[in-house]
Amino acid sequence: MGDETEVLTGRNKAFSRSKSNVGDELKSFRSCLKWGCVDQSNPWTACLSWSVFLLLAIVVPLISHFVLACRNCDENHRQPYDSVVQLSLTIVATLSFICLSDFIRKYGLRRFLFLDKLCDESRKVRQGYTEQLHNSLKMLSVFVLPCFAAESAYKIWWYSSGATRIPFLGNSYVSDTIACTMELCSWLYRTSIFFLVCILFRLICHLQILRLQDFAQVFQEESDVASVLKEHLRIRRHLRIISHRYRAFILSTLIFVTASQLVSLLITTRSQAEVTILKAGELALCSISLVTGLFICLRSATKITHRAQSVTCLAAKWHELATIDSFDGTDGETPIHHHGYSRVLPVNVNGESDDEEASDDDELHNTKIIPIYAPTISFQKRQALVTYFENNRAGITVFGFMLDRTWLHTIFGIEMSLFLWLLSKTIGIS
């Protein structure tokens, strides 16, 4: 009794921490939003955020293209594809900024990341989500910094090699330094905003994956069908909320990235087009950033859809094993229930070797099933549960279209074909 009280007390403390202590979970994210000038928690920060966005995402690209571009430079310093690069980055940055601002304004950062719901989850889910939350900013830097380093090297070379001399401050060297810095800040800002929204989507999807893994454990415990249905309906509701919030962003990103790839191919495959790494390097770097961000979203959506639909297979195997166990040792008509039967049966009963390498996508399938509860859950209830899972497939949808592996393979084939074609024209990969 004392141990149970201690466990409950510790659990309640964890719950109260999830409810009250906002700073621990979101300190790094709030700092990121603050330093990135995306924080809109009050009118002052909102005004600052929009001002920085207009400056770095709109004004600086316009000045860079129409004022700072060197029209009379030598062949190596000309930028014939600058318009496509600037327009593509500005469009996706605008879309990302508007979506992120709308999310934070409507829901708040804590509610948007479902942290207000963590008090209802198990300790394993809370710990896994907190760990993933802390690693998200590291993942953001992994995607942003390499692209920024390549862009920085190109811009520093472009300005230092005498591409332009616009002495708007009376000194051409100071002017070039300021212009180069502003262009790099604009590039960093636009790519960071885009990747931030993609990483946040991946983070939210990871929470639902953790919940689905935790939900799969009900097949190891004695649970009535009503509680199982209630929990699954709660998960489906959260998946619908995520789909509704992100569907416009995912669809718009897919359209804009595909259009950017097509336009890039059209202008680089013209008969008079001159494509070299110095002229089209920024175009290839822009395509890498856009395609990477798109596939972060698509892979996250596909992964959670696959996990959600795996529950149907798990429930069907659980129902099959429980039914078979119910009739073991019968005389042919009357089933005899083995109340003391405690044998654990793995889901992997199709003859596959245990030595085969299993991917992380099959964790739900590796759940151990204990068909000891066949007497407590009737055949009709188990059959109804399986029928419900078969006819209520959960996952991430975009305006009614389920983002599963079929869609991912199709989109991946299209985008990668366009991207590799563009890459072969810019840096010579065949």
N, C-alpha and C positions, 0 to 999 in steps of 0.2 A: 504493500500500500504506500509506503514511503517512497519507493522507487517510482511508482506511477505518479505520485504527486510532484516529485522532482522533475520528471519528464514533462508533465503538463505545464509546470511553472516555467521551465526553459522554453517550451514551445510558445507560451503566451508572451514571454519576453521577446522572442524573435518576431512574433506578430506585431507587438507594440512598436518594435524598432522599425519594421517595415512601414507602419502607419505614420509614425511621427517624425523619425529622423530622416529628413529629406536630404540633408547635405552629404551624408556618407555615400549614397548611391549615385548622386548626380553632380558631385563637386567637380569632377573632371569635365563632364559635359557642359556644365554651366560656364566653366572657365573657357572651354573651347568656343562656345557661342559668344561669350563676352569678347574675347580677343579677336574672334572672326567677325565681330560687329553684326551678329545675327540675333543677339538677344533683344527681344521686344517685350520685356516684362513690364515696362512703364513707358509713358509717352516720350521721355527724353531718350531712352535707349532705342525706342522704335524710330524716332526721327533720325538718330545717328545711324541706325542700321540701313534705313532707306537711302540716306545721303551717301554712305559708303558704297552701297549697291549701285546707285546711279553713277557715281564717279568711276568705280573700277570695272563695272560690267557694261556701261553704256558710253560714258564720256571718253575714257582712256582708249578703248578700242576704236572709236570714231576718229580721235586725234591721231592715233597710230596709223590708221589706214589712209586718211586723207591729208595729213600734215607731215607726219614723220617718215612716211614711205619715201624711199629714194627712187625717184622716177628716172633720173639720169645717171644712175650708177653703172658700174661694169656688170657683166653677165652674172658673176657669182653673187652679187649683192641685190639683185632684183628679186622681188617677191610677187610673182604672178598669181600665186594662190592665197594671198593674204586675206582677200575678201571672204573666201570660203571658210578659212580658219577662224577669223574673227566672228563671222556670223554664226557659225556652228556653236562655238563656245558660248557666245552671248545668249543664244536661244536656250540652250540647255541650262545655263546658269540662271536665266530669268525664270524658267519653268521650275527649277529646283528651289530658288529663293521664294517664289510665290507660294509653292506648296508647303515649304517649311514654315513660312510665316503664318500661313493659314492653319497649319497643324498646331503650332504653339499658341496662337491666339484663341483658337476654339477649345482646345483640350488642355493646354498646359503641358510642359515637358514630362512631368511625372505621370499624368494620366495617359498621354500619348504613348509612352513606353510601357504602359500596363504595370507600372510599379505599384499603383494603388490596389491592384488585384493580387499582389504577391502574398498578402497575409492569408489568402485562402489556399495557397499551394503548400506542397510538402517542403521539408527542409532541403531535400535533394534538388528540387526545382529552383528554390530560392538561391541556393549556393551556386548552382550552375549558371543561372541567369546573371547573378552578380559578377561572377568571374568573366562571363562573356561581355558584360557591360564595361568592365575595366579594360578588356582587350580590344574593344572596338576602336578606340582612338589610335592604338598602335597599328591596327589594320588600316585605318585611314591614312596614316603616315606612310605605310608600306606602298600604297597605291599612288599617293600624291607626290612624295619626295623624288622618286626616280624620274618621273615625267618633268618635274620642276627642275631637277638637276640638268637634264638634257636641254630643256628650254633655256636655262640660264647660260649654259655653255655656248649655245648658238647666239643668243642675244649679245653676250659679252664680246664674242668674236665679231659679230655684225657691226657693233658700234665701235669697237676698238680698232678695226681694220680700216676705218675711214669711210664707212658707208654714207654717213650723213653728217653735215655740220650745220646745225640750225642754232645760231647764237641768240636765242630768245632771252637769255639772261646776261648777254654781253660777253660771255665766255663760252666758246663752243664745247670745251671739255666738261665744264660744269653742266651745260645744257644736255649734253649726251648722257652724262651720268644720271641726271634726274629723269630723263626720258626713258633710259634703260631700266631704271628702278621702277618707274611707274608701270611700264609694260610687264615686267616680271611680277609685280604685285597684282596686276590685273589677271595675268595667267593663273597665278597661284590662287587667287580668290575664286575665279570661275570654276576651276577644276575641283577645288576643295568643297565648294558648295554642292556641286553635283555628286561627288563621291560621298559627302556626308549624308545626303538623303538616301543614297543607295545603301550605305552601311547601316543606317537606322532601320531601314526595311529589313535588311538581313538580321539585325539584332532582334527585332520583333518576331520574325519568323522563327528564330532560334528558340525563343521562349515557348512558342507553341509546340515545337519539336520536343522540348523537354517535358512539356505537359502531356504530350501523346505517349512518350516513353513511360512516364509515371502512370498514365491511364492504363497502359497495357498490363500493369501489375494486378489489375482487378481480376484477371483470369487465374491468379494464384491465390486469391482470397475468396472467402465466402461472402459474396455480395448479391443482393437481390437485383433483379432486372431493372427495377424502377430507379435505383441509385445509379446503375451503369448508364441508363438512358439519360438521366438528368445531367451527369457529368459530360457525356458525349455531346448533348445539346449545348452545354455551356461552351465547350471547345468549338463547336460549329458556329456558335454565335460570335465568338471572338475572331474566327477566321473570316466570317462575313464582314465584320467591322474593319479588319485589316484590308480586305479586298475593296471595300467601299472607299476607304481613305486613299488607297494607293492606285486605284484603277486608272484614274486620269493621268497620273504621273507615269505609270508604266506604259500605257498606250501612247501617250504623247512622246515619251522618250524613244519608244520603238519607231514611231513614224519619223521623228526628226533625225535620229541616228541613221536610219535607212536612207532617208532623203539626202543626208550629208554624204553618205558613202556613194550614192548614185551620182550626185553632182561632182564629187571628187573624181570618180572614174571618167565621167564625160569630159571634164576639162583636162585630165591627164592623158587621155587617149586621142585627143585631137591630132590631126596630122602635123600642125605647126607647133604643137606643145613641146617644150624643152623641159624634161624632167630629170633633175639631179638631186642628190642628197642635200645640197646647199639650198636649192630653190624649193624643193618639196618636202624637206625634212620636217618642217612645222606641220604640214598637212598630214604626214604619216603619224606624227606624235599626237596630233589632235584626234585622229581616227582611233589610235590605240586607247586613248583615255575614254572616248565615248563608248566604244565597243566593250571595254572592260567594265565600265559602270553599268551598262545595259545588262551584261551577263551576270553581274552580281545580283541584280534584282531577279532575273529570270531563273537563275539556278536556285536562289533561295525559295522562290515561289514553287518551283518544281519539286524541290526537296521536301517541303512541308506537305505538298499535295500527295507525293508518293508515300510519306509516312502516314498521313491521315487515311489513305486508302488501304494501307497495309493492315489496319485494324480489322477490316472486313475479312481478310484471309485468316488472321489470327483468331477471330471469333468463330469462323467456320471450322477450323481445326480443333478448337476447344470444344465446340459442340459435337464434332465427330468422335473425339476421344472420350468425352463424357458419356455419349450414347453407347459406344462400344463397351465401356466399362460397366455400364448399368446392366448389360445383358450377359456379362461374363458368368459362367457357371450356372446358367438357367437350364430348365428342362425343355425349353423350346417355346413356352408360352408365357409363363409368369416370370417377370424380371426379379432377380434377387439383388438387393443393394448391399454393397460391401462397405459398411460404415467405418470399418477399421482400415480400409485400404488407403495407403499413404504413398504409393509409388509415384515418383515424379517423372513425367514424360516430356521430353523436349518437343518443340514444334517441328523440328527437322526430322520428320519421319518418312521422307520420300526416298531414302536410300543414299543420300549424298554423303560423301566421305567427310569425316570431321577434320581431316587434314587440309581440306580445301580452304583457301584464303577467303575469308568473308569480309565484305566491305562494311563501312560504317552505316550504309543504307539499310542493312539487314538486321539491325539491332532488335527491331520489333519482332522479327521472325524468330529470333533466338530466345525469346522469352519462354521460360519453363512453364509448362501447363500441369496443373495438379487436378485430375478429374475426380477428386474425392467428393466433390460437391454435387455429383449427379443426383443423389437423393433429395437434396435441398432445393435444387432448381429443376423444375419439371421440363420434360422434353418440349412441351408446347411453348414455354417461356423462352427456352434457348433458341428454338426455331424462330420465334417472333423477333428475338434480338438479332439473329443473323439476317433475317429478311429486312429488318430496319437498316442495318449497315449496308446491305446490298443496294437498297433503293434510296439511300441518303448519303451519297459519297461526298465527303468533305474535302476542302482544299481552297486554294487561292484562285479566284475567278476575276476576269476582266470583262465586265459587261456581259456576264453569262457564260463566257468561254473559260473552261477549266484549264489552268496552266499546268499541264502534266508533261511527261517526258516526250510525248509525240510532238507537242507544240515546241518544246525546247529544241528537239532535234531539227525540226523544220526551220525555225528561226536561226539556230546556230549554223545550219548549212548555208542559208542565204547570206547572213552577215559575214561569216568567215570567207565565203567565196568573194564577196565584194572587198573585204579587207585585204585578203591575200593578193588579189589582183592589184589593188592600189599599192600594196607594199612591194610587189614585184616591179611596178612602174617607178617607184621612188628610190628604192635602195638596191634593186636588182635581184631580189629573191625570186627564184622560179621554181 
